[in-house]
Amino acid sequence: MNVTELNLSDRCEHFSCPERSVSPAVYILLYVCSAALVLLSVCGNLLVIISVLHFKQLHTPANMLVLSLAVSDFFVGILLMPSLFIWIMESCWIFGKGFCISYSFISSFLSVVAMYNVALIAVDRYFALSNPFFYTSKISTRMMCIVVYSNWCVCLAYRMTFYYFNMSSMNFLLCPGECFLILNEVWTVLDFVVTFIFPLSVIIILYIGVFLIAKKHATAIRELNNHTRTQTQKITSHSMKSERKAAKVLGILVAVFLACLLPYFIYTLLGHVIELQAETVHKLIIVGCLNATINPFIYALFYPWFRRCIKLIITLQIFQTDSTLINILS
């Protein structure tokens, strides 16, 4: 997530490096817990990535979006979380200004990618439910791969452009041992609109539409169940149930994502009004990053196919001949 963009130019005293006050045992325990969270995030999302890439049954448009989100979460786990936890455990940024700039860019880029990926999930579910015949006939896996690739490229281009035109006015706060990027209020608000308000509006509006359509589908399914159904009606009913279930699971994913990131994004916008200590800011950052750890557990909880994939991967059955054709959806 974007952990560095703050408009706190005159509040350096809130980000000093206090002396570590915990005992050595607690200090070691905190490092062990941090390493466990990083490992869970990296391994969990790696399992999702391998599953979607390996098994042909999972090569669907919706799963390409799941794959994209898992990739961004994987990079959060492997690139951002280790240095974040060290920063918090040591109560100081110990990696220097150069790494601080790289960390700022990577974190903000992955934040934008994840946010717009979740918005694409909302768009995908809305069209899948509102116009299923058009969706199945026109939206292919190849097309969705192009959409996902374009999302990453556009987000990268936006971040590079943003940094290019603002680098001269940016001031990295290292006062001492901290890594926060200071922007003027105008750029903070503009970036907040582009990276959060706009995609959030898309998500909320489309998921309200998804909820209303799902209610109509539920009514239609009940009516079909109350009458003698033809084979076509049975197929239609099953398809509607499948789409509703997919929308429900991805809706939970979106809700957890927003719950984790919303507090920090609000603080990013209102940082000049809300006076918080560095420890509180760090906690908001941790909550945002933990979304990368939580997502694989959501898949495992609600997707039976993901649990089957984990078993096949752990037992190394994916290295068998024709393992890509294994039926994991039955």
N, C-alpha and C positions, 0 to 999 in steps of 0.2 A: 504494500500500500504506500501512498505518498506520506512519508514520515518526516519530511523536511521542510515543507513550505509553510512558513509562519510569518506573520507580520508583527514581530516582536522586537523592533529595532532598539527600544530603550529599556529592555527588561533583562539585561544580561545577568543581573544579580539573582534571578530566579533559576539560573542554569549553571550554578557553580558546581565544583566537584567536592562534595562532602566526604569526610572520612568514613570508611566502611565500618559500620557499627555492629555487624553480625559476627557470631563466633565462627571459628574455622570449620566446625562440623556443619553448621547451617550453610556456610559459604560453599562447601563442597556439595552439599545436598542440592542447593539451587543450581549449580552447574550440571549436576547429574539430571535433574528434572528438565533443564533447558535442552540438554543434549537429547533426552528422550523425546521431547516435543519436536525438535528438528528432525529426528530420525523418523518419527511417525508421519510428519508432513511429507518428507521426501519419499519414503517407502510407500505410503498410502497413495500418493498421487502417481508414483511410478507404476503401481499396480493398475491404476485406472488407465494410464497411457498404454501400457503393454496390452491390456485387455482389449481396448478399442482398436488398436492397430493390428493385433494378431488375429482375432476371430472375425471372419468375414460376416457372420450374422450381425455383428455390431457396427458394420459399415453403413450407418443410416445418417440422414441429415442431422437429426437431433443429437446423435452421439458425437458428431463432429464438433458441435458446440461444447458438449461435455468434455471432449478431448482438449479443446482449446483452453477451457477453464482449468483443467487439470495441469496442463503445461505451464500456465501462468502461476498456479499455486506451487508447482514443483520448483520453479525458479525462485519464488518467494522463500520456500523452505531452504534451498541450497545456497542462495546468494545473499539473502537479506537477514533471515532469522539468526544465523550464527553470530554475525557482527552486532545485531541488535541486542541479543541476550548478553554478549560480552560487555557491550556499552552499559547495559543496565546493571549487570553484576558488579562491574568495576566502578560504577557511578561516574564514569568518565569516558569520553570518546578518545581512544588511544591509537587510532589508525591514521591520524594526520589529515590535512586539508585535501590532499589529492584524492584519497580514497573517499573522503566525505562528499566531494563533488560527484564521483562515480556512483556512490551509494544513493545520493539524492536523485540522480538521473534515472537509475535503474528502478528505484522504488516508485517514483512518480510515473514512469512508463508502464510498469506492471499494474499499477493502480488503475490507470486509464484503460488498459487492455481488459482487465477483469471487469470493470464497470460496464464497458460497451459490450463485452461478451455476454454478460447477464442481460443487458438490454436486448441483444440478439436472441437470447433464449426466450424472452417474453414475446418478441415478434414471431419467432418460429412456432411457439405454442398457440398464439392467437390465430395464425393462418391455418395451422393444422386442425384446429377445432372449428373455425368459422367457415372454412372452405376446404374440406378434406379431399374432395375430388380434384380440385385444382392443385392442392398441395402434393398429393401423391403422383400426379401426372407431370407436374412442372418442376417441382423442387427435388433435384437429384443430389446424391452424395457429392458428386463432382462439383456441382454448383455451390453447395454449402462449403466445400473446401476452399473454393475461390473467395467466398464471402469471408470466411475465417482468416484466410491469408491477407485479404484486403484490409480487414479490421486491424491486424497486427501492423501492417505497413502504414496505414493512415495514422494510427496512434503513435508509431515511432516517428513519422514525419512531423506530427504535431508537436511532440515533445522536443525534437531537435530544433524545430523552428522557434518554439517558445524559449528554449535556452539560448539560442543564437541571438535573438533580439533583446534578451533581458540580461545576458551575462555581464554586460558592462555596469548594470545597475544593481546586480545581485550582491549581497553581502553575506558570506557564510559566517555564522555565529560560532566562534570557538572561544568560550569565555568563562573559564578555560575548560577544555575537554568536552565540548559539545559540538554537535553537527546539526545545525538548523539553518535553513535558508530564509533569509529575510527578503520579502517583496513589499513593494508599496501597495497600498490598499486597493488601488484601481486594478492592478494586475492580479491581485489575490481574488477579487470578486469575479473578474472575467474568467480566470482559470477555474474557479469554483463552479461557475455556470456551465462551462464546457465539459468539465470532467465529472460533475456530480448532478447538478440540477437538471440538465437536459436529459441525460440517460435515466435518471431517477423518474422524471416525468413520464418518459416512454414506458418504463417498467410498470409504474402504478396504473396508468391509463389502460395499457393492454391487459394487465392482469385483472383489472376490474371487468374488462370485456371477456376474458377467459372464464372468470367466475360466473358471469351471466350466461354465457354459452353452455358451460358445464351444467348449470341448473336446467336449461332447456333440454339438454341431452338426457339428464336423469329422468325428467318427465316423460320424454319420448321412449326411453327404455322401459319405464314402468308400464306405459301404454302397450308396448309390444309384448311385454310379459303377460298382460291381461288377456291377450288374444292368441289364437292359434297362429304360430309364426311359420312363414315359409323359410326355406333355406337362405334366401337372400336377406330376409329380415334378421335371421340369426347372425349372419355374417356382419350385417350393418350394426347390430346391437353389440357384438363382440368388439368391432372396430371402435365404436363410440366409447365403450368401457375402457379400452386400452388407451385411447387418447386422453380420456379424463384422468386416468391413473398417472400417465406421464406428466400431464399438466399439474397434478397435485404434488408429485415428487419434486418437480422442478420449481414449483411454487414455494415449497419448503426450503429448497436450496437458495432461492432468491431472498426469501424472508430472513434466513440466517445470515446471508451475505450482507444485507442492509443493516441488520441489527448489530453486526460486528463493526461495520465501517461508519455508520451514521454518527456516533458520538465524536469520533475524531474529525470527520468532515465538518461538523458543526463547530467544533473548537477551532478548526483552521480558519473558518469565516469570522468567528466572534472572539478570536484570541486577544484582540485589543480591548475587549470589554470584560471577558471572563478571566479573572486572575487565578491561575492554577500553578501549583508547585511543579517542579520538574518530575517528581515521582508520579504525580497524577497524569501528566502528559505521557510519560513512559507507559503507564498502565493502559491508556487509550490506544497507544501504538501497538502494544502487545495484543489487545483484544482484536484489533484489526487484522494483525498477522495471523492470529490463531484460526481465522476463517479457512486458511489454507490447510490446516490440520483437521478441521471439522468436516470438510466436504467429503473426503473418502468414507468417513463413518456414515454419512447420510446415504451414500450409494450402497454401502454394505447393509444398512438397515432396511432400505426400501427396494433394492434391486436384487432379486434372487440370482439373476445372471452374473452379477458382480461377485457374489459369494462363490458361485461355481467357478468363475474365472480365477479367483484367488486360490482355490483348491488345486486347479489344474496347473497354475504357475508355480505354486510352492512345491508340488510333487513332481515338477519338471516334465509333466506330460505335454507341454507345449512344444517340446523338442521332438516329439514323435512325428512320424510321417502323416501328412494330411491333418495335422492337429488344428489347422486353421478352419477346417470344415466341421469341427465338433459341434453338435447341437447343444447349445447352452441356454436356449430360450424356452425349452419345453418344461 
